[in-house]
C-alpha cells in the first residue's frame, strides 16, 4: 500500500504555524487518517491476544581478566531468525536479533535476552556478525539500503569515481539512479545495495567506555561469509586502529566477522540498552530487530524508605532493593516499545522509496535538488509492539510493579497515558541516567500532564506502578503522542483543532492530534487480578531519593544547532527535507548569530580535554517544520540546566531569546538523551573523562543516518588515528 502521507507545519498569515497532513494528490487529508504501512492493515491485527514476553537474562560464558579487573564474559551474535510478533495463528516475522553465539534459533529474539551487569564489575563481550544463511553465504538487508547517503560504502569499485573508499558519501557523478526493474547501462546505473551487511554494536548510555568499545560508526565489520564479492571492504575505516588499540590494552584481538569490547560499568544503577550503530544503516538494522536491554545493578543504594531511613525495597520480594534487579521477573518488567508495520505474509514493512513519504519521483541525488531516493525523513509504523509482540497483554496482581520503559522507536515519541486505569498510582523514580533527584508522582501532575509520561526515542524511564487500589479487570495503557513528529505541547481534546504557534513567545501554543485511538493509541493491556500475598515493597509516597552532586562551573560553553535542509520541488508548496544536520553557532544569543553547517565528514569541532566540564547550548532552529530532536551524547551523562524559548530570524541572522521554561517532570539527576523542542534552546552540563573519538547525534534514526551525527574527540588526536574524510558539498540549512 504505497500511500503517501506527510505531516508538516506551514507558516500562516497570522504569524503562527498551522498543521497539515497531505496525501499523494497534494490535498490535505484528515489528521486522523489511517497511517499507511504494508499490505496488512493494522485494523486486521487482533489486539491483546498474546501474553507479554519479558526478556530473560543472558547467561554469561565465563570470566575474563581485563585492565578493569575480572570481567563477566559473553559471546553474542546477531543473526536472522523468525518470531511470533503478530498474534498466534498469523504468520511469523523475519527479524535480525541478538542471542548467545552457538545457541539455538529459539534463543534469538527481538528484543534479545537482557544482560544483567553489576556496577564497577566490567563486562567483556565478543560480538559476532552472523548475518549469513545455512550455507555460509551473506544475507542482504531486509530493507532498501540507500547508497546515496553518507554510509559505510562497502562496495569498493576502482575506476568508478566516488566509490574508492569506505565511510564516505559517494559522489556518483555521471551515474543515474534506477530501480532494479528499469535496467540501463550497468556502467552508469546506480541501484539499491544488496550486498553483505555491516554491523557494530553500541551500548547506549554507558559511561567511561573507551572508543575501541563504544561502537564507533566507522568501526563496522561484515560477516564471515564465503561469498563476499571481490573488492568489498570487510571493515570500516576505524576498524584497524581501534582493533589494535583494544588488543594493546586488553590482550584480546578482533577477527573476521567479530569484535570484542570491554565495558567498565561505572554507571549508576540504571537501564541501558544496546543496538546497532553502523554508519548510514542504523535506522534499518534497528528496525529489523537489533536492540536489547542492558540492566545495570548498583552497589550504592540510592533510594531510601523515609519511614526508616534504610534502603527502600523495590517490588518483587523482601531481598530486592532499589539498585538491584528483581529475582521475580513478574514484578520487574523491562518493556521495549516500538512501532512497526507489516505485510500480509508477516514480514516487516519499511519504505523502499522516497515516494512513500511525499510522492516525489525524482530526480534523485546526485542530480539537483539532491534528494536521496530511498531515505525518508520520518517513518511511523501503524502498530505498537512491546517486547517483540503486537499489542500484548500482561497479567498483574493488585500490588506494586517496577516497570522499565524504553522507547525503541525510530521516529515516534511516546506519550504514555495511565488515566484509563482508575485507582492506579504511578511514580517515576529514574530516567536514562539513573535515579532522579526527586521522585515524580505522575498521577498528581497538573492539568493535561496528569497521568502521562513522555518518552523520546532512546529515552528510558523507570516507573513504580501500583495496582493495589485498582479493581480487577482489563485496562489499556494508551499512547496520546502524535502519529508524526512530536512538536511539544499537549494532545488535542474534545474536537480541538491542532495548532502550533511558537512566536511571539507570550502566545506560544502547541496542540497536536493524538495517535489513532484504535491502533497506535493503544500500547498494551493489563489484566488486573487479586493478590493474596503481602506486598513488602516500599510505597511510592515513602520513597526518598539521594540527589546527585552538582557539577562545577564549566571551563567553556559551546553553542550548537540542529538544522534541516529543505527543497521545494514540482511547484509543491510543501518543504521536502533532504538532509538533517548539526551545526556550530557563532555570536552571542540575543544578537546576530552565524550558523556553521557541519556534516559527518567535516573535521571535529567539539574537542574537550579529559576532565573538562562543559556547557553545551543546543538550539533547535527549524521553525517552519517544527521537529524535536532527541540528542544523545556518547561517553558522558549530563545535567539539564535550562530550557529557553528562542526565535531565529533566518533573513537577518538575529537570535531572539525568550523566557526560560520549566524543566519537564523527570529531568532531574543525570541523563544521556534529551529532547530539544522546536524554537527552543536547552543548556546541558557534562564532564568528559575518557580520551578518544566519540559521537553525538539526533536519535531520530532517520535523521542520524543522514548527516545529523557528528564526531567529537576528548583530548588530542591519537597517534595513527585515521585522517579526516573528504568533504562534500551539501545544501545549507534553512
Residue, then its C-alpha position, 0 to 999 in steps of 0.5 A: x500500500x504505497x500511500x503517501x502521507x506527510x505531516x508538516x507545519x506551514x507558516x500562516x498569515x497570522x504569524x503562527x504555524x498551522x498543521x497539515x497532513x497531505x496525501x499523494x494528490x497534494x490535498x490535505x487529508x484528515x489528521x486522523x487518517x489511517x497511517x499507511x504501512x504494508x499490505x496488512x492493515x493494522x485494523x486486521x491485527x487482533x489486539x491483546x491476544x498474546x501474553x507479554x514476553x519479558x526478556x530473560x537474562x543472558x547467561x554469561x560464558x565465563x570470566x575474563x581478566x581485563x585492565x578493569x579487573x575480572x570481567x563477566x564474559x559473553x559471546x553474542x551474535x546477531x543473526x536472522x531468525x523468525x518470531x511470533x510478533x503478530x498474534x498466534x495463528x498469523x504468520x511469523x516475522x523475519x527479524x535480525x536479533x541478538x542471542x548467545x553465539x552457538x545457541x539455538x534459533x529459539x534463543x534469538x529474539x527481538x528484543x534479545x535476552x537482557x544482560x544483567x551487569x553489576x556496577x564497577x564489575x566490567x563486562x567483556x563481550x565478543x560480538x559476532x556478525x552472523x548475518x549469513x544463511x545455512x550455507x555460509x553465504x551473506x544475507x542482504x538487508x531486509x530493507x532498501x539500503x540507500x547508497x546515496x547517503x553518507x554510509x559505510x560504502x562497502x562496495x569498493x569499485x576502482x575506476x568508478x569515481x566516488x566509490x574508492x573508499x569506505x565511510x564516505x558519501x559517494x559522489x556518483x557523478x555521471x551515474x543515474x539512479x534506477x530501480x532494479x526493474x528499469x535496467x540501463x547501462x550497468x556502467x552508469x546505473x546506480x541501484x539499491x545495495x544488496x550486498x553483505x551487511x555491516x554491523x557494530x554494536x553500541x551500548x547506549x548510555x554507558x559511561x567511561x567506555x573507551x572508543x575501541x568499545x563504544x561502537x564507533x560508526x566507522x568501526x563496522x565489520x561484515x560477516x564471515x561469509x564465503x561469498x563476499x564479492x571481490x573488492x568489498x571492504x570487510x571493515x570500516x575505516x576505524x576498524x584497524x586502529x581501534x582493533x589494535x588499540x583494544x588488543x594493546x590494552x586488553x590482550x584480546x584481538x578482533x577477527x573476521x566477522x567479530x569484535x570484542x569490547x570491554x565495558x567498565x560499568x561505572x554507571x549508576x544503577x540504571x537501564x541501558x540498552x544496546x543496538x546497532x550503530x553502523x554508519x548510514x544503516x542504523x535506522x534499518x538494522x534497528x528496525x529489523x530487530x537489533x536492540x536489547x536491554x542492558x540492566x545495570x545493578x548498583x552497589x550504592x543504594x540510592x533510594x531510601x524508605x523515609x519511614x526508616x531511613x534504610x534502603x527502600x525495597x523495590x517490588x518483587x520480594x523482601x531481598x530486592x532493593x532499589x539498585x538491584x534487579x528483581x529475582x521475580x521477573x513478574x514484578x520487574x518488567x523491562x518493556x521495549x516499545x516500538x512501532x512497526x508495520x507489516x505485510x500480509x505474509x508477516x514480514x516487516x514493512x519499511x519504505x523502499x522509496x522516497x515516494x512513500x513519504x511525499x510522492x516525489x519521483x525524482x530526480x534523485x541525488x546526485x542530480x539537483x535538488x539532491x534528494x536521496x531516493x530511498x531515505x525518508x525523513x520520518x517513518x511511523x509504523x501503524x502498530x505498537x509492539x512491546x517486547x517483540x509482540x503486537x499489542x500484548x497483554x500482561x497479567x498483574x496482581x493488585x500490588x506494586x510493579x517496577x516497570x522499565x520503559x524504553x522507547x525503541x522507536x525510530x521516529x515516534x515519541x511516546x506519550x504514555x497515558x495511565x488515566x484509563x486505569x482508575x485507582x492506579x498510582x504511578x511514580x517515576x523514580x529514574x530516567x536514562x541516567x539513573x535515579x532522579x533527584x526527586x521522585x515524580x508522582x505522575x498521577x498528581x501532575x497538573x492539568x493535561x500532564x496528569x497521568x502521562x509520561x513522555x518518552x523520546x526515542x532512546x529515552x528510558x524511564x523507570x516507573x513504580x506502578x501500583x495496582x493495589x487500589x485498582x479493581x480487577x479487570x482489563x485496562x489499556x495503557x494508551x499512547x496520546x503522542x502524535x502519529x508524526x513528529x512530536x512538536x511539544x505541547x499537549x494532545x488535542x481534546x474534545x474536537x480541538x483543532x491542532x495548532x502550533x504557534x511558537x512566536x511571539x513567545x507570550x502566545x506560544x501554543x502547541x496542540x497536536x492530534x493524538x495517535x489513532x485511538x484504535x491502533x497506535x493509541x493503544x500500547x498494551x493491556x493489563x489484566x488486573x487480578x487479586x493478590x493474596x500475598x503481602x506486598x513488602x515493597x516500599x510505597x511510592x509516597x515513602x520513597x526518598x531519593x539521594x540527589x546527585x552532586x552538582x557539577x562545577x562551573x564549566x571551563x567553556x560553553x559551546x553553542x550548537x544547532x540542529x538544522x534541516x535542509x529543505x527543497x521545494x520541488x514540482x511547484x509543491x508548496x510543501x518543504x521536502x527535507x533532504x538532509x538533517x544536520x548539526x551545526x556550530x553557532x557563532x555570536x552571542x544569543x540575543x544578537x546576530x548569530x552565524x550558523x556553521x553547517x557541519x556534516x559527518x565528514x567535516x573535521x571535529x569541532x567539539x574537542x574537550x580535554x579529559x576532565x573538562x566540564x562543559x556547557x553545551x547550548x543546543x538550539x533547535x532552529x527549524x521553525x517552519x517544520x517544527x521537529x524535536x530532536x532527541x540528542x544523545x551524547x556518547x561517553x558522558x551523562x549530563x545535567x539539564x540546566x535550562x530550557x529557553x524559548x528562542x526565535x531565529x530570524x533566518x533573513x537577518x541572522x538575529x537570535x531572539x531569546x525568550x523566557x526560560x521554561x520549566x524543566x519537564x517532570x523527570x529531568x532531574x539527576x543525570x541523563x544521556x538523551x534529551x529532547x530539544x523542542x522546536x524554537x527552543x534552546x536547552x543548556x546541558x552540563x557534562x564532564x568528559x573523562x575518557x580520551x578518544x573519538x566519540x559521537x553525538x547525534x539526533x536519535x531520530x534514526x532517520x535523521x542520524x543516518x543522514x548527516x545529523x551525527x557528528x564526531x567529537x574527540x576528548x583530548x588530542x588526536x591519537x597517534x595513527x588515528x585515521x585522517x579526516x574524510x573528504x568533504x562534500x558539498x551539501x545544501x545549507x540549512x534553512 
